[in-house]
Amino acid sequence: MPTDQAIRAALALTPASPTRARIIDITTTGRRTGRPRRIEIFFYRVHGRYYLNSGLLSPPSWYANLRAHPEFVFHLKNGVRADLRAHARPVTDPQERLTVFTAVVDDLNQPSNPGTIAQPTHLADWLRTSRLVEVTFPGGPA
């Protein structure tokens, strides 16, 4: 069982964090089936808050599942293995989306390219097509 300190350290991403530190799994509840759905996804830390986003792809099922059932499991799996109870809040406010995506795009466009996506990535594309969810951990992350 990982310590609270180890979990907090795994969640403490910075722009210097490697790609593998950003990769987690999430288990959502299917909006139509009610069955658990586990996928691999990147998470981001912006201004001390945690986020998931769909990247530049079409609307993902995980986003629709979280809108229907916001409680899910956030699985740390790189360096620390822990299953954290989490809550999703879709971010739809234009100013909040701008603030978060500006930080994400700046992070992805740095020379070390933590997201391993084609550079440069453009803020306008993310604002236009990406879904964004803030993640909170009821009772704290650990």
N, C-alpha and C positions, 0 to 999 in steps of 0.2 A: 504494500500500500504506500503510494507516494506521500510525502509530507506536504503540508500546506505551503511551505516555503518552495518546494520543488514545483508545485502546481503554479504558484504565482510567478515563478521564474519562467516557466514555459509559456505563460500568457503575456509576459513583458516584452513583446516585440518592439524592435526599434528599426529604423531604416537599414541598419547594418545586419539585421537578422537574416540568416540564409533561407533559401526557399524551403528546405525541409522543415524548418521551425514553424512555417506558416501553414503547413498541411495538416488538416484534421479530418475526421469523419464526423458526420452528423447523422443522427437517426431521428427522422420525422415520422409523423403519423399520416398515412395516406388520406387525403381529403375525401376520396370516394370509397376506398376499401376499409379504412380504419386500421390497416396493417402497417407494421413498422417498415420504414424504407431507409436504408443506410447508404450514404454516398461519401465520396472524398471531395473535399473543398478547401480552398484557401480561406484563412481569416486574417483580418487586419486590425491593428490597434491604432486608433487616431484620437489624440487628445485624451488618453487614458480610458477610452471606451473601445468596445469590441464590435466588429462588423463582419458580416458575410455579404458577398455580392455575386451577381451572376456573371460578371465579366461582360463581354460584348456579344454573348450568345442570345438566342431567342429565350423567351420566358421559361425558366426551368420549373420542373415539377416540385422541387424542394421548396421553392418560394410559394407556390400555390398551397402546398401542404402546410407551411408555417402560417400562412394567412388564415387558414381554416383551423389549425391546431397549433397555437404558438408555443406550447411547451414541447421541448425536445431534449435530446441528449447530445452534448458536445464532447466528442471523444478525442482527448489528447493522445498522440501516439508516437511522437518523436522525442526520444530522450526520457519522457515521462509518459506513463500510461495511466490515464484516469478518465472516468466517465462522469461528466459533470451535468447536473440538472441545469437546464437553461431555458430562457424565455426570449422569444423573438418579437421585435417590434418593427414592422415595415416603416422605412423612412421615406416619406412622401413630400415633406416640406422642401420646397426648392432651395432655400438658403442652407438648410442642414445638408442636403444632398451635395450642394456646391462645396461646402466646407469639407465634408468627408472625402468626396471624390477628388478634390484638389490635392489633398494629402496622399491619397492612394496613388494617383497618377504621378505625383512628384516622386513617391517611393519607387514606383515601377520604372520610371525613366532614369533612375540613377545608374551610374556605370556598372554596378554589380548586378543589376536587373533581377531583383529577388523573385519576381513573378514569372520569370523566364518566358515573357511574351515579346512579340515583335516591338522594337523601339523605333521611333518614339510612339508612345500611345497618347491619344489626344483626349483631353478633358471633355470636349463637346460630344465625342462618341459615347463616353461613359454616361454622361448626363442624359443623353437621348435614349440609350438602349438598356442600361444595366439596372437590375433590381437591387435594392439595398435594404439590409436588415440590421438593426442594432441588437446585439446579444447582451442580456444581463443574466446574472447568476443569482437566483433567489438565495438569500442567506450568505452571499459572497461566493467567490470562485472556489474556495476550499474550506 
